[in-house]
Amino acid sequence: MVKKQKAFLILAFVCVCLLLVGGGVTAFIINYNLQVAPTVEILDDGNMIFAKTQVKSDCYGYRFRFVSEDKTFYIESKNNVVEITGNENVEIGARYAISVCYLGEIEGNNSDYSVAVTWTSYEYLATPELSYLEDEASIVWTQVENASYYMVYYGDKSERVVGETTLNLATLSGGEKDIFVVAYSDKNYYKASKPSNVLKNIVIYHELQPFDSMEYNSEQFVLTLIGREELKLINVYINGNKYETSNFTTERQGLGLYKFSVNISAIYHSNDVIRLGASPASESEFDVYNGEIKYL
């Protein structure tokens, strides 16, 4: 009888152990969680911005969490990469802590969220569309929202344009050029646009600007001219005769002004200067001057 009781107690103990072990396994299965996702990576292809995490073959999807000072929102996807650009919940210039979790078959089986990465949101400006107005010798481009200024690139040179979406080509240096435009913002959370379409082999005829003022020192035989652009050649008119000269010095006089000092004695060997005038001279076939000669 005692032996039977001992056997019964042993059997009962074994059954209880089996139940406990079985229950533990069941509980483990029920409460099983996917491993924590790796840190989020922010990708930028020069046009769009994405959030990415490592692929996990046995999960049912991915949930990216965005937390700022003002709000929290989520982006769920079957793929391990989600597009951030253009998402209506993303506020440009706001700072976000971004983390991700793997999704299980049921909500209770989701992984914990990864360690968050910090990202300040930004986006790229739209690409301008450029057109050539041949009859007006000018270019025009579409206005880009949030752009502060535009850079017009022509050949190896560029021109900054603020507050306008058109440019008279006569103000640029002359020659046959390829032209395109890029939009820029003064705010660092708006990145420069992609270059516009390119206008190929546009012939630019630069219109030289007249001198603003002129003075002549008859004792030192120096003609002083103030102009709005740097010059390589100047036409000097003395007593009805025209002399093209490069014999002068140039000094920059503040923003957009130049002072030219011409040595008259080097081009006219007489003190008998009765009538004196000057105009910019064309350095190439692409430079033209349609203004009047400026006389003292």
C-alpha atoms as one frame of an Amber mdcrd trajectory, in Angstrom:
protein
   0.000   0.000   0.000   2.816   2.387   0.843   4.545   1.508  -2.406   1.376
   2.244  -4.345   1.046   5.629  -2.639   4.659   6.495  -3.449   4.141   5.497
  -7.078   1.002   7.568  -7.248   2.763  10.597  -5.776   5.639  10.243  -8.226
   3.222   9.927 -11.138   1.285  12.966  -9.956   4.514  14.969  -9.611   5.575
  14.024 -13.136   2.178  15.041 -14.527   2.326  18.383 -12.767   5.828  18.968
 -14.136   4.700  18.083 -17.626   1.750  20.451 -17.324   3.998  23.225 -16.083
   6.507  22.673 -18.863   3.775  22.413 -21.489   2.114  25.556 -20.189   5.430
  27.369 -20.278   6.022  26.357 -23.860   2.498  27.427 -24.764   2.968  30.726
 -22.973   6.289  31.234 -24.794   4.625  30.568 -28.127   1.760  32.925 -27.340
   4.038  35.686 -26.055   6.798  35.216 -28.636   8.178  38.541 -29.882  10.250
  39.219 -32.997  13.771  40.447 -32.369  14.269  44.212 -32.118  14.741  45.905
 -35.497  18.105  47.540 -36.318  18.472  51.325 -36.301  16.689  53.231 -39.076
  18.823  54.540 -41.948  17.868  57.771 -43.769  18.517  57.621 -47.526  18.670
  60.525 -49.982  18.908  59.930 -53.738  19.287  63.632 -54.537  15.592  64.065
 -55.143  13.643  61.980 -52.607  14.232  60.983 -48.959  13.512  57.498 -47.559
  13.623  55.645 -44.224  15.043  52.117 -44.360  15.617  49.197 -42.021  17.040
  45.702 -42.442  14.886  43.121 -44.221  13.412  40.373 -41.993  11.916  37.470
 -43.905   9.679  36.108 -41.120   7.910  39.374 -40.211   4.594  40.608 -41.599
   5.665  44.189 -42.230   7.392  47.241 -40.805   6.109  50.162 -38.721   8.191
  53.346 -38.714   7.528  55.742 -35.841   8.158  59.510 -36.138   8.205  61.568
 -32.942   8.566  65.368 -32.852   7.840  67.975 -30.183   4.304  68.390 -31.504
   3.129  64.964 -32.612   3.772  61.284 -33.220   2.784  59.457 -36.374   3.474
  56.095 -38.018   4.116  54.786 -41.512   3.439  51.079 -42.058   4.706  49.148
 -45.056   5.157  45.622 -46.365   8.587  46.758 -47.559  11.586  47.699 -45.448
  11.839  51.127 -47.145   9.265  53.945 -46.926   9.216  57.290 -48.714   9.306
  60.343 -46.445   9.228  63.057 -49.119   5.757  64.459 -49.599   4.235  62.695
 -46.587   1.455  64.952 -45.307   2.460  64.382 -41.681   6.050  65.542 -42.167
   6.542  69.210 -41.324   9.455  70.753 -43.232  12.167  71.923 -40.850  10.861
  69.877 -37.890  13.148  67.528 -35.947  12.076  63.875 -35.633  13.221  60.861
 -33.634  12.648  57.914 -35.994  12.493  54.264 -34.943  11.037  51.070 -36.415
   9.544  47.764 -35.274   8.900  44.454 -37.017   5.235  43.499 -37.218   4.110
  40.041 -36.118   1.099  38.078 -37.318  -0.814  39.514 -34.371  -0.228  42.882
 -32.715   1.067  41.302 -29.510   3.908  39.667 -31.385   5.442  42.889 -32.727
   9.072  43.533 -31.867  10.138  46.391 -29.632  11.065  49.631 -31.402  14.672
  50.162 -32.412  16.902  52.876 -31.000  15.723  56.146 -32.542  17.783  58.227
 -34.968  17.370  62.006 -35.133  16.552  63.643 -38.470  15.606  67.229 -39.360
  13.169  67.132 -42.263  13.880  68.829 -45.561  12.891  68.521 -49.190  14.172
  69.439 -52.627  12.842  72.407 -54.557  10.920  71.622 -57.729  12.871  71.694
 -60.988  12.299  74.840 -63.094  11.320  74.568 -66.754  13.346  76.855 -69.012
  12.306  78.456 -72.333  14.107  80.652 -74.873  12.345  83.749 -76.257  14.443
  84.276 -79.385  12.608  87.397 -80.618  13.214  89.084 -77.260  16.751  87.670
 -76.789  15.771  86.505 -73.308  15.036  83.369 -71.297  12.131  82.643 -68.967
  11.532  79.833 -66.470   8.730  78.593 -64.238   8.508  80.009 -60.730   9.473
  77.508 -58.037   7.637  77.544 -54.701   9.902  78.364 -51.714  12.807  79.391
 -53.988  14.714  82.491 -52.774  16.757  82.976 -55.939  17.842  81.311 -59.156
  21.258  80.726 -60.690  21.470  80.929 -64.461  24.446  78.899 -65.694  25.783
  79.663 -69.174  29.019  78.145 -70.408  31.534  78.448 -67.570  29.786  81.494
 -66.054  26.701  82.086 -63.899  24.277  84.877 -62.992  22.223  85.184 -59.789
  18.599  86.287 -60.284  16.437  87.388 -57.344  12.716  88.076 -57.513  12.438
  87.386 -61.255  11.913  84.396 -63.522  13.270  85.989 -66.684  16.645  87.297
 -67.843  17.702  89.493 -70.759  20.599  87.655 -72.405  22.152  90.956 -73.518
  23.264  91.471 -69.908  25.413  88.313 -70.029  28.855  87.913 -71.551  28.603
  87.124 -75.253  29.232  83.895 -77.096  27.590  80.604 -78.014  26.497  78.962
 -74.754  24.509  76.111 -73.230  22.117  77.538 -70.612  20.267  76.010 -67.662
  18.733  77.217 -64.380  18.813  75.916 -60.779  16.477  77.096 -57.995  17.926
  77.783 -54.519  16.517  78.672 -51.091  18.031  80.694 -48.252  16.505  78.154
 -45.828  18.716  75.113 -45.268  15.731  72.735 -45.095  14.937  73.411 -48.760
  17.656  71.921 -50.948  18.593  73.167 -54.415  16.524  71.868 -57.289  17.800
  69.670 -60.043  19.057  71.599 -63.103  16.388  72.632 -65.554  16.318  71.460
 -69.141  19.338  72.737 -71.091  19.068  75.255 -73.937  21.790  74.197 -76.367
  24.062  76.461 -78.444  22.292  79.748 -77.697  24.095  82.709 -79.292  24.318
  85.596 -76.827  25.120  89.118 -77.991  26.243  91.112 -75.006  25.154  94.758
 -75.004  27.926  96.966 -73.648  26.794  99.646 -71.206  27.604 103.364 -71.673
  29.891 105.193 -69.257  28.202 106.899 -66.325  30.682 109.792 -66.119  33.988
 111.075 -67.449  36.613 113.648 -66.414  39.820 114.843 -68.045  42.963 116.105
 -66.323  44.634 118.230 -69.017  47.814 118.633 -66.977  48.408 114.889 -66.527
  46.652 113.948 -69.832  44.504 111.365 -68.020  40.915 110.629 -68.998  38.916
 109.122 -66.111  35.775 107.088 -66.893  33.231 105.407 -64.583  31.416 102.388
 -66.015  29.194  99.517 -64.934  31.222  96.618 -66.274  34.831  95.598 -66.673
  36.290  96.315 -70.111  39.291  95.180 -72.123  39.039  97.851 -74.821  37.866
 101.478 -74.942  37.230 103.756 -77.900  38.574 107.274 -77.378  37.485 110.086
 -79.724  39.915 113.018 -79.985  39.169 115.958 -82.256  36.921 113.797 -84.435
  39.273 110.821 -84.712  38.635 107.391 -83.179  41.337 105.487 -81.276  40.822
 101.980 -79.890  43.004 101.406 -76.850  43.792  98.914 -74.151  46.253 101.291
 -72.510  44.349 102.036 -69.309  44.126 100.935 -65.690  41.011  99.545 -64.015
  39.914  99.939 -60.388  36.793  98.466 -58.838  34.645 101.184 -57.261  32.194
  99.360 -55.051  29.454  97.029 -56.229  29.111  96.977 -59.998  31.190 100.102
 -60.754  34.620 100.414 -62.370  37.030 103.328 -62.740  39.127 103.465 -65.920
  42.130 105.772 -66.228  43.233 106.302 -69.845  46.645 107.798 -70.668  45.783
 110.132 -73.568  49.420 111.008 -74.297  50.087 107.353 -75.131  47.602 107.387
 -78.003  47.589 111.056 -79.094  50.916 112.870 -79.292  49.673 116.428 -78.995
  48.428 118.748 -76.299  45.831 120.169 -78.668  42.785 118.291 -77.326  39.711
 120.284 -78.325  36.942 117.668 -78.278  37.203 114.497 -76.213  34.797 111.551
 -75.986  34.721 107.843 -75.183  32.652 104.678 -75.530  33.120 100.981 -74.683
  34.762  99.000 -77.487  33.738  95.510 -78.630  36.196  92.809 -77.695  34.565
  90.158 -79.920  31.806  89.719 -82.477  29.473  88.834 -79.589  29.888  92.243
 -77.917  27.848  95.139 -79.295  27.529  98.793 -78.344  24.411 100.643 -79.415
  24.755 103.583 -77.037  25.937 107.110 -77.754  29.468 108.395 -77.495  29.945
 110.283 -74.245  31.679 113.682 -74.702  32.991 116.206 -72.229
